[in-house]
Amino acid sequence: MTDQRSFARTVIALSLAVIACCALTFTVMLLAGSPAVQPQRVLDQEALARAVLNNVESGADFVKPPTIDDVSCPASIPVEAGREFECKVVGVGDGSRSGRAWVKVKIENDLGEVSVG
């Protein structure tokens, strides 16, 4: 009878030790900022639009210089080095000018720095 009690206490003690280790591991991962906990970083849309607008030559296709409201880029672009996409600038054109420009953007690094052109 005492052997059964001893065995039961040993199993309970081992179970509690495993639970404690799991809780400690989860807490350390949470405090260390594991990738599963961190939200995905995306580019700032306004800063991106300003960078695109600074790269557009307004005399080429536009009757009047475009504004930041004329720039449209894909929404919620994840910050991943090497990702490429295009932004469209729509302004006022005349019969011979389209009033549109496409600007190629590339994310250079994980910090979100972009090259425009």
DSSP file (Angstrom, degrees, kcal/mol; ACC not computed):
  #  RESIDUE AA STRUCTURE BP1 BP2  ACC     N-H-->O    O-->H-N    N-H-->O    O-->H-N    TCO  KAPPA ALPHA  PHI   PSI    X-CA   Y-CA   Z-CA
    1    1 A M     >        0   0    0      0, 0.0     4,-1.7     0, 0.0     5,-0.2   0.000 360.0 360.0 360.0 -40.0    0.0    0.0    0.0
    2    2 A T  H  >  +     0   0    0      1,-0.2     4,-2.2     2,-0.2     5,-0.2   0.828 360.0  58.2 -69.1 -28.4    2.8    2.4    0.8
    3    3 A D  H  > S+     0   0    0      2,-0.2     4,-2.3     1,-0.2    -1,-0.2   0.883 104.8  50.5 -66.7 -36.9    4.4    1.6   -2.6
    4    4 A Q  H  > S+     0   0    0      2,-0.2     4,-2.3     1,-0.2    -2,-0.2   0.900 111.1  47.8 -67.9 -39.7    1.3    2.7   -4.4
    5    5 A R  H  X S+     0   0    0     -4,-1.7     4,-2.5     2,-0.2    -2,-0.2   0.901 112.0  50.0 -65.6 -41.4    1.2    6.0   -2.5
    6    6 A S  H  X S+     0   0    0     -4,-2.2     4,-2.0     2,-0.2    -2,-0.2   0.914 111.4  48.2 -63.8 -43.0    4.8    6.6   -3.2
    7    7 A F  H  X S+     0   0    0     -4,-2.3     4,-2.3     2,-0.2    -2,-0.2   0.911 111.6  50.1 -63.7 -43.0    4.3    5.9   -6.9
    8    8 A A  H  X S+     0   0    0     -4,-2.3     4,-2.4     1,-0.2    -2,-0.2   0.905 110.7  49.2 -63.2 -42.6    1.3    8.2   -7.0
    9    9 A R  H  X S+     0   0    0     -4,-2.5     4,-2.5     2,-0.2    -1,-0.2   0.881 110.4  51.3 -64.7 -37.8    3.3   11.0   -5.3
   10   10 A T  H  X S+     0   0    0     -4,-2.0     4,-2.5     2,-0.2    -2,-0.2   0.919 110.7  47.8 -65.4 -43.9    6.2   10.5   -7.8
   11   11 A V  H  X S+     0   0    0     -4,-2.3     4,-2.3     2,-0.2    -2,-0.2   0.911 113.3  48.0 -63.6 -43.1    3.8   10.7  -10.8
   12   12 A I  H  X S+     0   0    0     -4,-2.4     4,-2.4     2,-0.2    -2,-0.2   0.913 111.5  50.0 -64.6 -42.8    2.2   13.9   -9.4
   13   13 A A  H  X S+     0   0    0     -4,-2.5     4,-2.0     1,-0.2    -2,-0.2   0.913 111.9  47.7 -62.9 -43.1    5.5   15.5   -8.7
   14   14 A L  H  X S+     0   0    0     -4,-2.5     4,-2.2     2,-0.2    -1,-0.2   0.894 111.0  51.7 -65.1 -39.2    6.8   14.7  -12.2
   15   15 A S  H  X S+     0   0    0     -4,-2.3     4,-2.3     1,-0.2    -2,-0.2   0.917 110.1  48.5 -63.0 -43.8    3.6   16.1  -13.7
   16   16 A L  H  X S+     0   0    0     -4,-2.4     4,-2.3     1,-0.2    -1,-0.2   0.876 110.0  52.5 -64.4 -37.1    3.9   19.3  -11.7
   17   17 A A  H  X S+     0   0    0     -4,-2.0     4,-2.2     2,-0.2    -2,-0.2   0.906 110.0  48.2 -65.6 -41.5    7.5   19.7  -12.8
   18   18 A V  H  X S+     0   0    0     -4,-2.2     4,-2.3     2,-0.2    -2,-0.2   0.919 112.0  49.2 -64.3 -44.0    6.6   19.3  -16.5
   19   19 A I  H  X S+     0   0    0     -4,-2.3     4,-2.3     1,-0.2    -2,-0.2   0.902 110.9  50.3 -62.5 -41.5    3.8   21.8  -16.1
   20   20 A A  H  X S+     0   0    0     -4,-2.3     4,-2.4     2,-0.2    -1,-0.2   0.904 110.2  50.0 -64.1 -41.8    6.1   24.3  -14.4
   21   21 A C  H  X S+     0   0    0     -4,-2.2     4,-2.5     2,-0.2    -2,-0.2   0.904 111.1  49.0 -63.9 -41.3    8.8   23.9  -17.2
   22   22 A C  H  X S+     0   0    0     -4,-2.3     4,-2.4     2,-0.2    -2,-0.2   0.917 111.9  48.4 -64.3 -43.3    6.1   24.5  -19.9
   23   23 A A  H  X S+     0   0    0     -4,-2.3     4,-2.2     2,-0.2    -2,-0.2   0.898 112.2  49.1 -63.6 -40.9    4.9   27.6  -18.1
   24   24 A L  H  X S+     0   0    0     -4,-2.4     4,-2.4     2,-0.2    -2,-0.2   0.914 111.1  49.7 -65.2 -43.3    8.4   28.9  -17.7
   25   25 A T  H  X S+     0   0    0     -4,-2.5     4,-2.4     1,-0.2    -2,-0.2   0.921 111.5  48.5 -62.0 -44.8    9.2   28.3  -21.4
   26   26 A F  H  X S+     0   0    0     -4,-2.4     4,-2.3     1,-0.2    -1,-0.2   0.909 111.7  50.0 -62.0 -42.5    6.1   30.1  -22.5
   27   27 A T  H  X S+     0   0    0     -4,-2.2     4,-2.5     2,-0.2     5,-0.2   0.912 111.0  48.5 -63.6 -43.3    6.8   33.0  -20.3
   28   28 A V  H  X S+     0   0    0     -4,-2.4     4,-2.2     1,-0.2    -2,-0.2   0.916 112.5  48.5 -63.7 -43.0   10.4   33.3  -21.5
   29   29 A M  H  X>S+     0   0    0     -4,-2.4     5,-1.8     2,-0.2     4,-0.8   0.889 112.2  49.7 -63.9 -38.8    9.2   33.2  -25.2
   30   30 A L  H  <5S+     0   0    0     -4,-2.3     3,-0.4     1,-0.2    -2,-0.2   0.919 114.4  43.2 -66.0 -44.5    6.6   35.8  -24.5
   31   31 A L  H  <5S+     0   0    0     -4,-2.5    -2,-0.2     1,-0.2    -1,-0.2   0.812 111.8  54.2 -72.1 -30.1    9.0   38.2  -22.8
   32   32 A A  H  <5S-     0   0    0     -4,-2.2    -1,-0.2    -5,-0.2    -2,-0.2   0.640 114.0-117.4 -78.4 -14.0   11.7   37.6  -25.5
   33   33 A G  T  <5 -     0   0    0     -4,-0.8    -3,-0.2    -3,-0.4    -2,-0.1   0.974  32.0-155.0  78.7  59.0    9.3   38.5  -28.2
   34   34 A S    >>< -     0   0    0     -5,-1.8     3,-1.8     1,-0.1     4,-1.5  -0.279  27.7-109.3 -62.3 153.6    9.0   35.3  -30.2
   35   35 A P  T 34 S+     0   0    0      0, 0.0    -1,-0.1     0, 0.0    -2,-0.0   0.773 117.1  62.1 -58.4 -27.1    8.0   35.8  -33.9
   36   36 A A  T 34 S+     0   0    0      1,-0.2    -2,-0.0     3,-0.0    -3,-0.0   0.769 108.5  42.3 -70.0 -23.4    4.6   34.3  -33.2
   37   37 A V  T <4 S+     0   0    0     -3,-1.8    -1,-0.2    -8,-0.1    -3,-0.1   0.784  96.1  86.8 -93.2 -31.0    3.8   37.1  -30.7
   38   38 A Q  S  < S-     0   0    0     -4,-1.5     2,-0.1    -5,-0.1     3,-0.1  -0.495  80.3-121.2 -75.2 136.6    5.2   40.1  -32.7
   39   39 A P        -     0   0    0      0, 0.0     2,-0.2     0, 0.0    -1,-0.1  -0.411  34.8 -96.7 -72.8 153.9    2.8   41.7  -35.1
   40   40 A Q        -     0   0    0     -2,-0.1     2,-0.3     1,-0.1     0, 0.0  -0.509  38.6-126.7 -72.0 135.4    3.9   41.9  -38.8
   41   41 A R        -     0   0    0     -2,-0.2    38,-2.3    38,-0.2     2,-0.3  -0.644  27.8-171.3 -84.9 138.8    5.5   45.2  -39.7
   42   42 A V  B     -A   78   0A   0     -2,-0.3     2,-0.1    36,-0.3    34,-0.0  -0.887  29.5 -93.0-126.1 159.2    4.1   47.1  -42.7
   43   43 A L        -     0   0    0     34,-2.2     2,-0.6    -2,-0.3    34,-0.3  -0.393  41.1-107.8 -70.5 146.6    5.2   50.2  -44.6
   44   44 A D     >  -     0   0    0      1,-0.2     4,-2.2    68,-0.1     5,-0.2  -0.663  27.3-151.0 -73.6 118.7    3.9   53.6  -43.6
   45   45 A Q  H  > S+     0   0    0     -2,-0.6     4,-2.4     1,-0.2    -1,-0.2   0.873  91.2  49.1 -64.7 -39.9    1.6   54.6  -46.4
   46   46 A E  H  > S+     0   0    0      2,-0.2     4,-2.2     1,-0.2    -1,-0.2   0.928 112.7  46.6 -68.7 -43.7    2.0   58.3  -46.1
   47   47 A A  H  > S+     0   0    0      1,-0.2     4,-2.1     2,-0.2    -2,-0.2   0.889 113.2  50.8 -64.1 -38.4    5.8   58.2  -46.1
   48   48 A L  H  X S+     0   0    0     -4,-2.2     4,-2.3     2,-0.2    -2,-0.2   0.919 109.3  50.1 -64.2 -44.0    5.7   55.8  -49.0
   49   49 A A  H  X S+     0   0    0     -4,-2.4     4,-2.5     1,-0.2    -2,-0.2   0.884 110.4  50.3 -63.0 -38.7    3.5   58.1  -51.0
   50   50 A R  H  X S+     0   0    0     -4,-2.2     4,-2.2     2,-0.2    -1,-0.2   0.904 109.8  50.1 -66.2 -40.6    5.8   61.1  -50.3
   51   51 A A  H  X S+     0   0    0     -4,-2.1     4,-0.8     2,-0.2    -2,-0.2   0.903 113.1  46.4 -64.7 -40.3    8.8   59.1  -51.5
   52   52 A V  H >X S+     0   0    0     -4,-2.3     4,-0.9     1,-0.2     3,-0.8   0.921 111.6  51.2 -66.1 -44.3    7.0   58.1  -54.7
   53   53 A L  H >< S+     0   0    0     -4,-2.5     3,-0.6     1,-0.3    -2,-0.2   0.866 105.8  55.2 -62.7 -37.1    5.8   61.7  -55.3
   54   54 A N  H 3< S+     0   0    0     -4,-2.2    -1,-0.3     1,-0.2    -2,-0.2   0.739 108.0  51.1 -67.1 -21.4    9.4   63.0  -54.9
   55   55 A N  H << S+     0   0    0     -3,-0.8     2,-0.4    -4,-0.8    -1,-0.2   0.657  89.0  94.6 -90.1 -17.3   10.5   60.6  -57.6
   56   56 A V  S << S-     0   0    0     -4,-0.9     2,-0.8    -3,-0.6     3,-0.1  -0.606  71.2-137.8 -81.1 130.4    7.9   61.6  -60.2
   57   57 A E    >>  -     0   0    0     -2,-0.4     3,-0.9     1,-0.2     4,-0.6  -0.795  13.7-159.6 -85.4 113.7    8.9   64.2  -62.7
   58   58 A S  H 3> S+     0   0    0     -2,-0.8     4,-0.9     1,-0.2    -1,-0.2   0.729  82.7  60.8 -72.6 -21.1    5.8   66.4  -62.9
   59   59 A G  H 34 S+     0   0    0      1,-0.1    -1,-0.2     2,-0.1    -2,-0.0   0.724  92.9  67.1 -77.4 -19.8    6.6   67.9  -66.3
   60   60 A A  H <4 S-     0   0    0     -3,-0.9    -2,-0.1     1,-0.1    -1,-0.1   0.961 123.4  -4.2 -70.2 -55.3    6.7   64.6  -68.2
   61   61 A D  H  < S+     0   0    0     -4,-0.6    38,-1.1    36,-0.1     2,-0.4   0.460 112.7  85.6-119.0  -4.8    3.0   63.4  -68.2
   62   62 A F     <  -     0   0    0     -4,-0.9    31,-0.2    -5,-0.2    36,-0.0  -0.830  52.9-158.1-114.0 139.4    1.2   65.9  -66.0
   63   63 A V  S    S+     0   0    0     29,-3.3    -1,-0.1    -2,-0.4    30,-0.1   0.892  94.2  20.5 -73.0 -42.3   -0.4   69.3  -66.8
   64   64 A K  S    S-     0   0    0     28,-0.6    28,-0.4    35,-0.0    -1,-0.2  -0.923 102.9 -90.2-122.6 152.4   -0.2   70.3  -63.1
   65   65 A P        -     0   0    0      0, 0.0    -2,-0.0     0, 0.0    -8,-0.0  -0.362  47.9-117.6 -61.0 135.6    2.1   68.8  -60.5
   66   66 A P        -     0   0    0      0, 0.0     2,-0.2     0, 0.0    25,-0.1  -0.322  25.0-141.1 -71.7 158.0    0.5   65.8  -58.7
   67   67 A T    >   -     0   0    0      1,-0.0     3,-1.6    -2,-0.0     4,-0.2  -0.579  32.7 -94.1-110.0 176.7   -0.2   65.9  -55.0
   68   68 A I  G >  S+     0   0    0      1,-0.3     3,-1.1    -2,-0.2   -16,-0.0   0.779 123.7  62.7 -63.1 -26.3    0.1   63.2  -52.3
   69   69 A D  G 3  S+     0   0    0      1,-0.2    -1,-0.3     3,-0.0    21,-0.0   0.678  94.7  62.2 -72.1 -16.3   -3.6   62.4  -52.9
   70   70 A D  G <  S+     0   0    0     -3,-1.6    20,-2.6    19,-0.1     2,-0.5   0.500  85.9  92.2 -85.8  -4.2   -2.8   61.4  -56.5
   71   71 A V  E <   -B   89   0B   0     -3,-1.1     2,-0.4    -4,-0.2    18,-0.2  -0.781  52.3-176.8 -95.9 130.0   -0.5   58.6  -55.3
   72   72 A S  E     +B   88   0B   0     16,-3.0    16,-2.8    -2,-0.5    -3,-0.0  -0.975   7.2 168.8-129.8 122.0   -1.9   55.1  -54.9
   73   73 A C        -     0   0    0     -2,-0.4    14,-0.1    14,-0.2   -24,-0.0  -0.837  47.0 -79.9-121.2 159.2    0.2   52.2  -53.6
   74   74 A P        -     0   0    0      0, 0.0     3,-0.4     0, 0.0     2,-0.2  -0.306  54.4-114.4 -57.3 144.5   -0.9   48.7  -52.5
   75   75 A A  S    S+     0   0    0      1,-0.2    -3,-0.0    -3,-0.0   -32,-0.0  -0.529  84.3   8.9 -84.2 149.1   -2.2   48.7  -48.9
   76   76 A S  S    S-     0   0    0    -33,-0.2    -1,-0.2    -2,-0.2   -32,-0.1   0.927  73.6-171.6  51.8  61.3   -0.5   47.0  -46.0
   77   77 A I        -     0   0    0     -3,-0.4   -34,-2.2   -34,-0.3    -1,-0.2  -0.745  21.2-127.9 -85.0 118.0    2.8   46.0  -47.6
   78   78 A P  B     -A   42   0A   0      0, 0.0     2,-1.1     0, 0.0   -36,-0.3  -0.369  22.7-112.4 -65.2 143.1    4.8   43.8  -45.3
   79   79 A V        +     0   0    0    -38,-2.3     2,-0.4    31,-0.1   -38,-0.2  -0.673  57.4 149.6 -79.7 100.7    8.4   44.9  -44.7
   80   80 A E    >   -     0   0    0     -2,-1.1     3,-1.9    29,-0.1    27,-0.2  -0.987  50.0-113.7-135.6 123.0   10.4   42.1  -46.4
   81   81 A A  T 3  S+     0   0    0     -2,-0.4    27,-0.2     1,-0.3    28,-0.1  -0.297 100.6  20.6 -57.7 133.5   13.8   42.8  -48.0
   82   82 A G  T 3  S+     0   0    0     25,-3.2    -1,-0.3     1,-0.3     2,-0.2   0.263  84.2 140.4  93.2 -11.1   13.7   42.4  -51.7
   83   83 A R    <   -     0   0    0     -3,-1.9    24,-2.7    24,-0.2     2,-0.4  -0.455  32.7-164.3 -67.8 135.1   10.0   42.8  -52.2
   84   84 A E  E     + C   0 106B   0     22,-0.2     2,-0.3    -2,-0.2    22,-0.2  -0.933  17.5 152.9-122.9 146.5    9.1   44.9  -55.2
   85   85 A F  E     - C   0 105B   0     20,-2.3    20,-3.1    -2,-0.4     2,-0.4  -0.949  33.3-115.3-158.2 172.6    5.8   46.6  -56.2
   86   86 A E  E     - C   0 104B   0     -2,-0.3     2,-0.4    18,-0.2    18,-0.2  -0.923  14.7-156.8-121.4 145.6    4.5   49.5  -58.2
   87   87 A C  E     - C   0 103B   0     16,-2.6    16,-2.9    -2,-0.4     2,-0.4  -0.917  14.5-139.1-115.7 146.9    2.7   52.6  -57.2
   88   88 A K  E     -BC  72 102B   0    -16,-2.8   -16,-3.0    -2,-0.4     2,-0.5  -0.881   7.4-160.2-109.4 136.8    0.5   54.6  -59.6
   89   89 A V  E     -BC  71 101B   0     12,-3.1    12,-1.9    -2,-0.4     2,-0.5  -0.972  10.9-171.6-114.9 118.5    0.4   58.4  -59.7
   90   90 A V  E     + C   0 100B   0    -20,-2.6    10,-0.2    -2,-0.5     2,-0.2  -0.949  19.5 145.9-115.0 120.5   -2.7   59.8  -61.4
   91   91 A G        -     0   0    0      8,-3.7     2,-0.6    -2,-0.5   -29,-0.0  -0.386  54.4 -55.5-128.4-152.8   -2.9   63.5  -62.1
   92   92 A V        +     0   0    0    -28,-0.4   -29,-3.3    -2,-0.2   -28,-0.6  -0.859  55.1 175.5-100.0 123.0   -4.4   65.8  -64.7
   93   93 A G        -     0   0    0     -2,-0.6     2,-0.2     5,-0.3     5,-0.1  -0.724  17.5-142.6-116.0 169.7   -3.4   65.1  -68.3
   94   94 A D        -     0   0    0     -2,-0.2     3,-0.3   -33,-0.2    -1,-0.0  -0.451  48.7 -69.8-116.1-163.7   -4.4   66.7  -71.6
   95   95 A G  S    S+     0   0    0      1,-0.2    -2,-0.0    -2,-0.2     3,-0.0   0.820 134.2  35.0 -60.8 -33.1   -5.0   65.1  -75.0
   96   96 A S  S    S+     0   0    0      1,-0.0     2,-0.4     2,-0.0    -1,-0.2   0.600 113.5  64.2 -98.1 -12.9   -1.3   64.4  -75.6
   97   97 A R        -     0   0    0     -3,-0.3   -36,-0.1     1,-0.1   -34,-0.1  -0.908  67.4-149.6-114.4 139.6   -0.4   63.6  -72.0
   98   98 A S        -     0   0    0     -2,-0.4    -5,-0.3     2,-0.2    -1,-0.1   0.819  23.2-139.9 -77.4 -30.7   -1.7   60.6  -70.1
   99   99 A G        +     0   0    0    -38,-1.1    -8,-3.7     1,-0.3     2,-0.3   0.701  68.4 103.6  75.4  18.5   -1.6   62.2  -66.6
  100  100 A R  E     -C   90   0B   0    -10,-0.2     2,-0.3   -39,-0.1    -1,-0.3  -0.964  44.3-179.8-133.3 149.9   -0.4   58.9  -65.2
  101  101 A A  E     -C   89   0B   0    -12,-1.9   -12,-3.1    -2,-0.3     2,-0.5  -0.989  16.5-147.5-146.6 141.8    2.9   57.5  -64.0
  102  102 A W  E     -C   88   0B   0     -2,-0.3     2,-0.5   -14,-0.2   -14,-0.2  -0.941  15.3-164.4-109.1 130.6    4.0   54.1  -62.6
  103  103 A V  E     -C   87   0B   0    -16,-2.9   -16,-2.6    -2,-0.5     2,-0.4  -0.966  12.6-139.3-119.7 126.0    6.8   54.1  -60.1
  104  104 A K  E     -C   86   0B   0     -2,-0.5    13,-2.6   -18,-0.2     2,-0.4  -0.692  20.7-168.2 -85.7 132.5    8.7   50.9  -59.2
  105  105 A V  E     -CD  85 116B   0    -20,-3.1   -20,-2.3    -2,-0.4     2,-0.4  -0.961   5.8-170.2-123.4 137.6    9.5   50.6  -55.5
  106  106 A K  E     -CD  84 115B   0      9,-2.4     9,-2.7    -2,-0.4     2,-0.6  -0.996  22.2-132.7-129.5 132.5   11.8   48.0  -53.9
  107  107 A I  E     - D   0 114B   0    -24,-2.7   -25,-3.2    -2,-0.4     7,-0.3  -0.744  20.9-167.4 -82.0 120.5   12.2   47.4  -50.1
  108  108 A E        -     0   0    0      5,-3.2     2,-0.3    -2,-0.6    -1,-0.2   0.868  57.9  -5.9 -81.1 -39.4   15.9   47.3  -49.5
  109  109 A N  S >  S-     0   0    0      4,-0.8     3,-1.5   -28,-0.1    -1,-0.1  -0.861  77.7 -86.7-149.1 179.6   16.2   45.9  -46.0
  110  110 A D  T 3  S+     0   0    0      1,-0.3   -31,-0.1    -2,-0.3    -3,-0.0   0.559 114.9  71.0 -72.6  -7.4   14.3   44.7  -43.0
  111  111 A L  T 3  S-     0   0    0      2,-0.1    -1,-0.3   -31,-0.0   -32,-0.0   0.586 115.2-109.2 -83.0  -9.9   14.2   48.3  -41.6
  112  112 A G    <   +     0   0    0     -3,-1.5     2,-0.2     1,-0.3    -2,-0.1   0.602  62.5 155.8  93.8  12.4   11.8   49.3  -44.3
  113  113 A E        -     0   0    0     -4,-0.1    -5,-3.2    -6,-0.1    -4,-0.8  -0.560  25.0-160.4 -73.1 136.8   14.2   51.5  -46.3
  114  114 A V  E     -D  107   0B   0     -7,-0.3     2,-0.5    -2,-0.2    -7,-0.2  -0.855  17.7-146.1-120.4 152.2   12.9   51.7  -49.9
  115  115 A S  E     -D  106   0B   0     -9,-2.7    -9,-2.4    -2,-0.3     2,-0.4  -0.976  20.8-160.1-113.5 133.9   14.5   52.6  -53.3
  116  116 A V  E      D  105   0B   0     -2,-0.5   -11,-0.2   -11,-0.2    -2,-0.0  -0.917 360.0 360.0-117.0 135.2   12.2   54.4  -55.7
  117  117 A G              0   0    0    -13,-2.6   -12,-0.2    -2,-0.4    -1,-0.1   0.411 360.0 360.0 147.3 360.0   12.6   54.6  -59.4
